[in-house]
Amino acid sequence: MIKIEKRTYIQLFMKIMVALMLTMIICLCTMSASCKIQPEGITILESDYSTPKLQNIRLTGPTQLYLEFDKEITLKNLEITSENNPNDKTSVDISIFGKNTVFFIDCGREFSILDNYQFFGVVEDEKYNSLTFSSVLQGFNANIPKLKISELRSYYQKPKLEFVEFFAESDGNLAGMVLEVFYKTEAVEFVFPPVEVKKGDFFVVHGRKMDETCINESNNLEEATYKDAVPEVLDFWLDSDAKVIGNSGVILLRERKNGDLCDALLYTEPDKTDWANNSVKEAAVLAVDSGVWVGSSSVEDAAINKKPSGTRSLSRDFSFSETSSLDAEVSSKDLWIFVNNGNATMGKENSLVPFEG
């Protein structure tokens, strides 16, 4: 039988206890806090493993970029590449920027409206959590026209398609302006190409693309030859073969991607008591909070899309604000009329003959 002295037992016990304590410290560090090894030992830092989030990125001028994050970060890298010329690259000097949540950056180059640009960046928060992001933006449009949503038809029966019509109240270029359609859970977006419009012009965005004759027009107004195209005006087409303009929903028009709202339309069928999903609800709230839609964000304050058909539509009454106290710059359900049979006027001046059914 092997005899072990009492002192040896004590030494063995102490070694086991020290090992257990070190194991517990390491476990606590990895489970509930972040740790940093320093010469003095282990320093316990506040627990935070959340990656920074890029909440907004947009161009605010010919050379200016706006970045917004959900927490204070440090810019580690920012590079810009032209899509038209991949060799045209710019590395932005980020050494002048400290920690912040919002950054207004002069990129030292101009962003042409005829080009798209990829923005690649790396940021880091104070806990060393990093985010790598990539986003493509169309060049800055300094000549945005004043536009109004003027008519909507949510009905589909081939060859008649759903559509959103716009009216230009000033000259300008559509480049980079964004139409957002909220009906299903995921919004559908259309970014307008570089096309000049004149004051008084109507143009149409059709609700789906049926075949190769559905061409986004620029100079030739007869280039799109699908049966529902309008020869006298610009025709554009949402890139979908399914229904994306519903009988109830929200339409938003932005100056540019992630930019300010220019106009909005909240519309609903008569029997609806709520919006179909959170995506539509949030769009309605945004329209009201931005000031382009007057009233609440509920369906009670939406324009009534009574009984859609191929010859009936929701039409905007542009004369209403001239005879009322309502600001002509904004919209509300009072400005919209569901017009009678045969009075849908896609691409033309609106009819104001109300539906009699």
C-alpha positions in Angstrom: 0.0 0.0 0.0 1.3 3.4 -1.0 1.3 6.1 1.7 0.8 9.7 0.8 1.7 12.4 3.4 -0.9 14.9 4.5 1.1 17.8 3.1 1.0 16.1 -0.3 -2.8 15.9 -0.1 -3.1 19.6 0.7 -0.8 20.6 -2.2 -2.8 18.4 -4.6 -6.0 19.9 -3.3 -4.8 23.5 -3.8 -3.7 22.8 -7.4 -7.1 21.4 -8.2 -8.8 24.4 -6.7 -6.6 26.9 -8.6 -7.3 25.0 -11.9 -11.1 25.1 -11.2 -11.1 28.8 -10.4 -9.2 29.6 -13.6 -11.6 27.5 -15.6 -14.6 29.3 -14.1 -13.1 32.7 -14.9 -12.5 31.7 -18.5 -16.1 30.4 -18.8 -17.6 33.5 -17.4 -15.5 35.6 -19.8 -16.6 33.7 -22.8 -20.3 33.3 -21.8 -21.3 36.7 -20.4 -18.6 39.2 -21.1 -15.8 40.1 -23.4 -12.3 39.8 -22.0 -9.0 41.4 -22.8 -5.6 39.9 -21.7 -3.4 42.7 -20.4 0.0 42.5 -18.6 -1.7 42.9 -15.3 -4.0 39.9 -16.0 -7.6 39.5 -17.3 -9.8 42.7 -17.5 -13.5 42.1 -17.8 -15.3 44.4 -20.2 -19.0 45.1 -20.6 -20.7 42.5 -22.7 -21.6 43.6 -26.2 -21.4 41.4 -29.3 -23.8 43.4 -31.5 -22.6 44.3 -34.9 -23.1 48.0 -35.9 -25.9 48.5 -38.4 -25.9 50.8 -41.4 -29.3 52.5 -41.1 -29.1 54.9 -44.1 -26.7 55.6 -47.0 -27.5 58.2 -49.7 -25.9 60.9 -51.8 -26.7 64.4 -50.6 -24.8 66.4 -53.2 -22.7 66.0 -56.4 -19.7 64.9 -54.2 -21.4 64.3 -50.8 -22.2 61.0 -49.1 -24.4 60.6 -46.0 -23.9 57.6 -43.7 -26.0 56.8 -40.6 -25.4 54.0 -38.1 -27.3 52.7 -35.1 -24.4 53.2 -32.7 -21.2 55.3 -32.5 -18.5 53.8 -34.8 -15.2 54.6 -36.3 -14.7 54.5 -40.1 -11.9 52.1 -41.0 -12.1 52.1 -44.8 -14.3 53.6 -47.5 -13.8 52.9 -51.2 -15.9 53.9 -54.3 -16.0 52.2 -57.7 -17.7 53.3 -60.8 -19.9 50.6 -62.4 -19.3 52.1 -65.9 -15.6 52.0 -65.4 -14.4 49.5 -62.8 -10.9 51.0 -63.0 -12.3 54.3 -61.8 -11.8 53.9 -58.0 -11.6 56.3 -55.1 -10.2 55.7 -51.6 -11.7 58.2 -49.3 -9.4 59.7 -46.6 -11.2 58.7 -43.4 -8.5 59.8 -41.0 -10.2 63.2 -40.4 -13.3 61.5 -39.0 -13.6 60.6 -35.4 -16.2 58.4 -33.7 -19.8 59.2 -34.6 -23.2 57.8 -35.6 -23.8 60.2 -38.6 -21.2 61.1 -41.2 -21.4 63.8 -43.9 -18.5 62.9 -46.2 -17.1 64.9 -49.2 -15.8 62.0 -51.3 -13.6 64.2 -53.5 -15.2 63.2 -56.7 -18.4 63.9 -58.6 -21.2 61.3 -59.0 -22.6 61.5 -62.5 -26.4 60.7 -62.9 -25.4 58.5 -65.9 -23.4 56.1 -63.7 -23.9 53.9 -60.6 -21.4 53.7 -57.9 -20.5 50.9 -55.4 -19.6 52.0 -51.9 -17.5 49.5 -49.9 -16.7 50.3 -46.3 -15.6 48.9 -43.0 -16.5 50.3 -39.6 -15.8 49.3 -36.0 -17.4 50.2 -32.7 -15.6 50.7 -29.3 -16.0 47.0 -28.5 -14.1 46.1 -31.7 -17.3 44.7 -33.3 -17.0 45.4 -37.0 -19.3 45.8 -40.0 -18.3 45.4 -43.7 -20.9 46.9 -46.0 -21.4 47.3 -49.8 -24.1 49.4 -51.4 -24.8 50.6 -55.0 -26.2 54.1 -55.5 -27.0 55.9 -58.7 -25.2 59.2 -59.3 -26.5 62.4 -57.8 -29.4 64.1 -59.6 -29.3 67.8 -59.0 -32.3 68.4 -61.4 -35.1 66.5 -59.8 -38.6 67.5 -61.2 -41.5 68.2 -59.0 -43.8 65.2 -59.4 -47.2 64.2 -58.2 -48.9 60.8 -58.1 -51.9 61.5 -60.3 -53.8 58.2 -60.9 -53.9 54.6 -59.9 -55.6 51.5 -61.3 -55.2 48.3 -59.3 -57.2 46.1 -61.7 -55.7 43.4 -63.9 -57.3 41.5 -66.7 -54.9 40.9 -69.6 -54.1 42.9 -71.6 -55.1 45.7 -69.1 -52.5 46.1 -66.4 -52.4 47.8 -63.1 -50.6 51.2 -63.2 -49.4 54.3 -61.3 -49.5 57.6 -63.2 -47.4 60.6 -62.5 -47.7 64.3 -63.4 -44.7 66.6 -63.8 -45.2 70.1 -62.2 -41.8 71.2 -63.4 -39.0 70.3 -65.8 -36.3 67.9 -64.6 -34.6 64.5 -64.9 -36.0 61.4 -63.4 -32.6 59.8 -62.8 -32.5 57.9 -59.6 -35.9 58.8 -58.3 -37.6 55.8 -56.6 -41.1 54.5 -56.7 -42.0 52.1 -53.8 -45.1 50.0 -53.9 -46.3 48.4 -50.6 -48.9 45.6 -50.9 -47.2 42.4 -50.1 -44.8 41.8 -47.2 -41.8 42.9 -49.4 -42.1 46.3 -51.0 -41.4 46.5 -54.8 -39.1 49.2 -55.9 -38.6 50.9 -59.3 -35.6 53.2 -59.8 -36.2 55.6 -62.7 -33.5 55.8 -65.4 -32.0 59.1 -66.7 -34.9 60.6 -68.7 -35.9 64.3 -69.1 -39.5 65.3 -68.4 -41.2 68.7 -69.0 -43.7 70.6 -67.0 -47.2 69.3 -67.8 -46.0 65.8 -68.8 -47.8 62.6 -67.7 -46.0 59.3 -67.6 -47.0 55.8 -66.4 -45.4 52.9 -64.5 -47.3 49.7 -65.4 -47.8 47.1 -62.6 -46.1 44.2 -64.3 -43.9 43.2 -67.3 -45.7 40.8 -69.6 -43.2 40.2 -72.4 -40.3 41.7 -74.4 -42.6 44.5 -75.8 -42.8 46.0 -72.3 -39.8 48.4 -72.7 -38.8 51.2 -70.4 -38.8 54.2 -72.7 -36.5 57.2 -72.9 -36.6 59.2 -76.1 -38.9 57.1 -78.3 -42.4 57.2 -76.8 -43.6 54.4 -79.1 -40.8 52.0 -78.2 -43.0 49.9 -75.9 -45.6 48.2 -78.1 -47.5 46.1 -75.5 -51.3 46.7 -75.9 -51.7 48.6 -72.7 -48.8 51.0 -73.4 -49.6 54.7 -74.1 -48.0 56.0 -77.3 -48.0 59.6 -76.3 -46.2 59.4 -72.9 -43.3 57.6 -71.3 -44.0 54.0 -70.3 -42.2 52.2 -67.5 -42.7 48.7 -66.2 -42.3 47.1 -62.8 -40.0 44.1 -63.1 -42.6 41.4 -62.1 -45.0 39.0 -63.8 -47.2 38.8 -60.7 -49.6 41.3 -59.0 -47.7 43.8 -56.9 -50.2 46.8 -57.0 -53.0 45.6 -54.7 -56.5 46.9 -54.2 -55.3 48.3 -50.9 -51.8 49.6 -50.2 -49.3 52.5 -50.1 -47.4 54.2 -52.9 -44.3 56.3 -52.1 -42.2 58.4 -54.3 -38.7 59.4 -53.2 -36.2 61.9 -54.5 -33.5 59.2 -54.6 -32.8 55.8 -52.9 -33.2 56.3 -49.1 -34.0 60.0 -49.8 -36.8 62.3 -48.9 -40.4 61.6 -49.8 -41.9 63.7 -52.7 -45.4 62.3 -52.6 -47.5 59.4 -51.3 -50.9 57.7 -51.8 -52.6 55.7 -49.1 -55.6 53.8 -50.6 -57.9 51.0 -49.4 -61.0 49.0 -50.4 -64.2 50.1 -48.6 -64.5 47.1 -46.3 -60.9 47.1 -44.9 -60.4 47.8 -41.2 -56.6 47.6 -41.2 -53.6 47.3 -43.5 -52.6 43.9 -44.8 -49.2 43.7 -43.0 -46.6 45.6 -41.1 -44.7 46.6 -44.2 -47.8 48.5 -45.5 -48.4 50.0 -42.0 -44.9 51.3 -41.7 -45.1 52.8 -45.1 -48.3 54.6 -44.1 -46.7 55.9 -40.9 -43.7 57.2 -42.9 -46.0 59.0 -45.3 -47.8 60.8 -42.5 -44.7 61.5 -40.4 -42.9 63.0 -43.4 -45.8 65.4 -44.0 -46.6 64.4 -47.6 -49.9 62.7 -46.5 -52.4 64.6 -44.4 -54.4 62.7 -41.8 -53.6 59.6 -39.8 -51.8 56.5 -41.0 -54.9 54.2 -40.6 -57.1 52.9 -43.4 -59.8 55.4 -42.1 -57.8 58.2 -43.6 -56.9 56.5 -46.9 -58.4 57.2 -50.3 -61.3 54.7 -51.1 -60.6 52.4 -54.0 -64.3 51.4 -54.4 -64.6 48.9 -57.2 -61.6 48.6 -59.4 -62.1 47.7 -63.1 -60.3 48.2 -66.4 -62.1 51.5 -67.0 -62.3 52.8 -63.4 -59.5 54.2 -61.3 -58.5 56.4 -58.4 -57.8 59.9 -59.8 -56.3 62.9 -58.1 -58.3 66.2 -58.1 -55.7 68.8 -58.7 -58.3 71.6 -58.5 -59.4 70.7 -55.0 -56.4 72.3 -53.2 -57.0 75.5 -55.2 -60.4 75.9 -53.7 -59.7 74.7 -50.2 -57.3 75.4 -47.3 -55.4 72.1 -48.1 -51.7 72.7 -49.0 -51.2 71.9 -52.7 -47.8 70.4 -51.8 -49.4 67.5 -49.9 -52.0 64.9 -50.4 -55.0 63.4 -48.5 -58.0 61.2 -49.1 -60.0 64.4 -49.9 -58.0 64.9 -53.1 -58.8 61.5 -54.6 -61.9 60.4 -56.5 -62.8 56.9 -57.6 -64.1 57.7 -61.1 -67.0 56.2 -63.0 -67.0 53.6 -65.8 -64.9 54.6 -68.8 -63.2 57.4 -66.9 -59.8 55.9 -66.3 -57.5 58.2 -68.2 -54.0 56.6 -68.2 -51.4 59.1 -69.5 -54.0 61.9 -69.9 -55.6 64.7 -67.9 -57.7 63.2 -65.1 -61.4 62.7 -65.2 -63.4 63.8 -62.1 -66.6 62.0 -62.8 -67.3 60.0 -59.6 -68.3 56.4 -59.5 -72.1 55.9 -59.3 -72.2 52.3 -58.1 
